[in-house]
Amino acid sequence: MKDKRIRQKIIQELLDKTDEEFTDEELIRQLTMTEITENSDRTEKPTLGQRASDAVARFAGSWAFIVSFIGVMVVWMVLNIVMADKAFDEYPFILLNLVLSCIAAVQAPLIMMSQNRQEAKDRRRAENDYRINLKSELIIDDLHKKLDLVLENQKKLCRRLEQLEHEGKTAAADEKKDAGPASNRD
């Protein structure tokens, strides 16, 4: 039920560009010429925060981040173990835990912001895909109707040709019958 309402709404949006009444042929022509997609990627200018969250999400989701982060942690631990008495963060590595917690606290919301933006883009892309599919469905449906008409006309023509052929054969047979006894009398 909801799908039908959405479909009707989109069809109405496609046709709202003009107040004219259309024949089926004009309706399909209008639909084929109507631009239905919204290219928001080119019109939308991301803010500095959005670009930063995308960059953090891109780097945090890479092997480079994982390898470099493990490398920094190993260097941190080895350095503090080797320095022993002069270590800035001794064995339970409380400062390292604090740094990791702070990084996670900042990184998680940035990644979430980037994912939310990507989800909104995906929703718009899906809506555009739906509109394109609906437009294609309407055009294909019209083509099916036209093809059905062509096939129906072809069947009528075939029946009419068969009928004419049959009438021609019966007329020729009747002429032979009529001509046959007449030639015997002469």
C-alpha positions as CSV (number, residue, x, y, z in Angstrom):
1,M,0.0,0.0,0.0
2,K,2.8,2.4,0.9
3,D,4.7,1.4,-2.2
4,K,1.7,2.3,-4.3
5,R,1.4,5.7,-2.7
6,I,5.1,6.4,-3.2
7,R,4.8,5.3,-6.8
8,Q,1.9,7.6,-7.4
9,K,3.7,10.5,-5.7
10,I,6.8,10.1,-7.9
11,I,4.6,9.8,-11.0
12,Q,2.9,13.0,-10.0
13,E,6.3,14.6,-9.4
14,L,7.4,13.6,-12.9
15,L,4.3,15.1,-14.4
16,D,4.0,18.2,-12.3
17,K,6.3,20.1,-14.6
18,T,3.3,20.9,-16.8
19,D,-0.4,21.4,-16.4
20,E,-1.4,19.9,-19.7
21,E,-3.6,16.9,-20.3
22,F,-1.7,14.2,-22.1
23,T,-2.6,11.4,-24.4
24,D,-0.8,8.1,-23.7
25,E,1.7,8.8,-26.4
26,E,2.4,12.3,-25.2
27,L,2.6,11.1,-21.6
28,I,5.4,8.6,-22.5
29,R,7.2,11.2,-24.6
30,Q,7.0,13.6,-21.6
31,L,8.3,10.9,-19.3
32,T,11.2,10.1,-21.5
33,M,12.2,13.8,-21.7
34,T,11.8,14.5,-18.0
35,E,15.0,14.6,-15.9
36,I,14.2,12.6,-12.8
37,T,17.5,12.2,-11.1
38,E,19.0,14.6,-8.6
39,N,22.8,14.8,-8.8
40,S,23.4,16.2,-5.3
41,D,27.0,15.0,-5.2
42,R,28.0,17.9,-7.5
43,T,25.9,20.5,-5.9
44,E,26.7,19.7,-2.3
45,K,29.8,21.3,-1.0
46,P,31.1,19.5,2.2
47,T,32.1,21.6,5.1
48,L,35.5,21.5,6.7
49,G,34.2,19.2,9.5
50,Q,32.6,16.9,7.0
51,R,35.8,16.6,5.0
52,A,37.8,16.0,8.2
53,S,35.4,13.3,9.3
54,D,35.6,11.6,5.9
55,A,39.4,11.8,6.0
56,V,39.5,10.3,9.6
57,A,37.1,7.5,8.6
58,R,39.1,6.8,5.5
59,F,42.4,6.6,7.4
60,A,41.0,4.8,10.5
61,G,39.5,2.1,8.3
62,S,42.8,1.3,6.6
63,W,45.6,-1.2,7.2
64,A,48.0,1.8,7.3
65,F,46.3,3.0,10.4
66,I,46.3,-0.4,12.1
67,V,50.0,-1.1,11.3
68,S,51.1,2.4,12.3
69,F,49.0,2.3,15.5
70,I,50.4,-1.0,16.5
71,G,53.9,0.3,15.7
72,V,53.4,3.4,17.9
73,M,52.1,1.2,20.8
74,V,55.0,-1.2,20.5
75,V,57.5,1.6,20.4
76,W,55.8,3.3,23.4
77,M,55.9,0.1,25.5
78,V,59.5,-0.9,24.5
79,L,60.7,2.6,25.2
80,N,59.1,2.7,28.6
81,I,60.4,-0.8,29.5
82,V,64.0,0.0,28.4
83,M,64.0,3.3,30.2
84,A,63.0,1.5,33.4
85,D,63.5,4.1,36.2
86,K,63.3,7.1,33.9
87,A,60.2,5.9,32.0
88,F,57.5,8.5,31.5
89,D,54.8,5.7,31.6
90,E,55.8,2.7,33.7
91,Y,54.5,-0.9,33.2
92,P,50.8,-0.9,33.6
93,F,51.0,1.9,30.9
94,I,48.3,4.1,32.4
95,L,49.2,7.0,30.2
96,L,49.0,4.8,27.1
97,N,45.5,3.6,28.2
98,L,44.5,7.2,28.6
99,V,45.8,8.2,25.2
100,L,44.0,5.2,23.6
101,S,40.7,6.1,25.3
102,C,41.0,9.7,24.2
103,I,41.7,8.6,20.6
104,A,38.7,6.3,20.7
105,A,36.5,9.0,22.2
106,V,37.3,11.4,19.4
107,Q,37.6,8.9,16.5
108,A,34.2,7.2,17.1
109,P,32.0,10.2,16.6
110,L,34.0,11.4,13.6
111,I,33.6,8.0,11.9
112,M,29.8,8.0,12.8
113,M,29.4,11.4,11.2
114,S,31.1,10.2,8.0
115,Q,28.9,7.1,8.0
116,N,25.8,9.2,8.5
117,R,26.8,11.3,5.5
118,Q,27.4,8.2,3.4
119,E,24.1,6.8,4.5
120,A,22.3,10.0,3.4
121,K,24.1,9.8,0.0
122,D,23.1,6.1,-0.4
123,R,19.4,7.0,0.4
124,R,19.4,9.7,-2.3
125,R,21.1,7.3,-4.7
126,A,18.5,4.6,-3.9
127,E,15.7,7.2,-4.5
128,N,17.2,8.1,-7.8
129,D,17.4,4.4,-8.8
130,Y,13.8,3.9,-7.8
131,R,12.7,6.9,-9.9
132,I,14.7,5.6,-12.9
133,N,13.3,2.1,-12.5
134,L,9.7,3.5,-12.2
135,K,10.2,5.6,-15.4
136,S,11.6,2.5,-17.2
137,E,8.7,0.4,-16.0
138,L,6.2,2.9,-17.3
139,I,7.9,3.1,-20.7
140,I,8.3,-0.7,-20.9
141,D,4.6,-1.1,-20.0
142,D,3.7,1.3,-22.8
143,L,5.9,-0.7,-25.2
144,H,4.2,-3.9,-24.2
145,K,0.8,-2.4,-24.9
146,K,2.0,-1.2,-28.3
147,L,3.4,-4.6,-29.1
148,D,0.2,-6.3,-28.1
149,L,-1.7,-4.0,-30.5
150,V,0.8,-4.8,-33.3
151,L,0.3,-8.5,-32.6
152,E,-3.4,-8.2,-32.5
153,N,-3.4,-6.3,-35.8
154,Q,-1.1,-8.9,-37.3
155,K,-3.5,-11.6,-36.3
156,K,-6.4,-9.7,-37.8
157,L,-4.5,-9.3,-41.0
158,C,-3.6,-13.0,-41.1
159,R,-7.2,-14.0,-40.6
160,R,-8.3,-11.5,-43.3
161,L,-5.7,-12.9,-45.7
162,E,-6.8,-16.5,-45.0
163,Q,-10.4,-15.4,-45.5
164,L,-9.6,-13.7,-48.8
165,E,-7.5,-16.7,-49.8
166,H,-10.3,-19.1,-49.0
167,E,-12.8,-16.9,-50.8
168,G,-10.5,-16.8,-53.9
169,K,-10.2,-20.6,-53.8
170,T,-13.9,-21.1,-53.6
171,A,-14.5,-18.6,-56.3
172,A,-12.0,-20.4,-58.6
173,A,-13.6,-23.7,-57.8
174,D,-17.0,-22.3,-58.6
175,E,-15.7,-20.9,-61.9
176,K,-14.3,-24.3,-62.7
177,K,-17.7,-25.9,-62.0
178,D,-19.5,-23.4,-64.0
179,A,-16.9,-23.5,-66.8
180,G,-16.8,-27.4,-66.8
181,P,-20.3,-28.2,-67.9
182,A,-20.4,-25.3,-70.3
183,S,-17.4,-26.6,-72.2
184,N,-19.0,-30.0,-72.4
185,R,-22.0,-28.6,-74.1
186,D,-20.1,-26.8,-76.8
